[in-house]
Structure formats: structure tokens, C-alpha cells
Amino acid sequence: MDFNEYQSNAVRTAMYPENLEGNFYYTTIGLAGEVGELLNKVKKIARDKKMPEREDIISELGDILWYLSQTAKEFGTDLDEVAQYNVKKLRDRMNRGVIKGSGDVR
């Protein structure tokens, strides 16, 4: 399955609260929440010195992917475009020797 195929399937499950000025509020906040859930699992690795079940990590990453997909849609783009843009940006940074720098503009 490619990104756009995933995105077109995932959108069918979207159910947003009513009375929002934009669904991007819901999707972006949901994305942050799901990343937080993944970080909580990573925190427990440090605390308990035990890796979580692989399925638990896949589940959290899937939730992150869903919210990322819907956020991209709400901002008028698709995951293929996001992925292509990101690879192009990283390749450019690598070619200019600034891949290890910090900040968005480098």
C-alpha cells in the first residue's frame, strides 16, 4: 500500500466533532496526543528496562500515521507530496553538508 492509498482508505474512518472552525485543530491535537502515547511507551522502556510488545509500538505508530494523514488532508496535501518534499529537503541538506545542523532553515 502506498501513502495515497492509505490516506484515501483512512479518511473513510474520520469522524470529527461538530462546530469546529477547521478539522485541522482536531487532527493536529490528536497527532500530538498520539505522539505523546508513543513517548510514554519509550519512557517506560527507560524506567522498566524492558521493550514493549512490537504490536503495541505498531499500533501507536498507526495512530500517529492516521492523524498525520488527516492533518495533511486538512491542509490540502497528501502523504505522497509530504514524503517527496521531505526526502528532497533532506537530500539537499546532505549535499550541502548541513544534515547535522539545527533549525528549519539551513
C-alpha positions, -999 to 999 in steps of 0.1 A, spaced: 0 0 0 14 34 -8 8 66 11 -21 80 -10 -39 46 -10 -36 46 28 -48 82 30 -79 75 8 -88 45 30 -81 62 63 -103 92 55 -133 69 54 -130 64 92 -128 102 100 -154 114 125 -148 149 136 -166 169 164 -192 194 151 -188 232 153 -151 233 147 -138 262 125 -114 237 109 -109 200 113 -72 206 114 -75 216 151 -88 182 159 -63 163 138 -33 183 149 -42 179 186 -49 142 180 -15 138 164 2 154 193 -17 132 217 -7 100 198 29 111 197 26 116 235 13 80 239 44 67 219 67 88 241 51 73 272 60 39 260 95 50 254 97 65 289 86 31 303 115 15 284 139 37 303 121 31 336 115 -6 333 144 -16 311 120 -36 290 109 -32 255 72 -30 248 54 -55 226 61 -49 189 24 -48 183 19 -20 208 45 1 190 30 -6 156 -4 3 170 8 37 183 27 44 150 -5 35 131 -25 60 152 2 86 145 0 78 108 -38 82 108 -37 117 124 -7 127 102 -27 116 71 -58 135 81 -38 166 91 -22 166 57 -56 163 41 -70 192 61 -41 214 49 -47 204 13 -19 180 7 -14 143 6 12 120 22 30 113 -11 37 150 -15 48 153 21 71 124 18 86 136 -15 91 171 -2 108 157 29 132 135 10 141 164 -13 148 187 17 169 161 34 189 153 2 196 190 -3 208 193 33 230 163 29 245 177 -3 252 210 14 267 193 45 242 207 69 222 175 77 235 176 113 227 212 119 197 225 138 168 247 128 144 245 98 163 269 76 198 256 70 
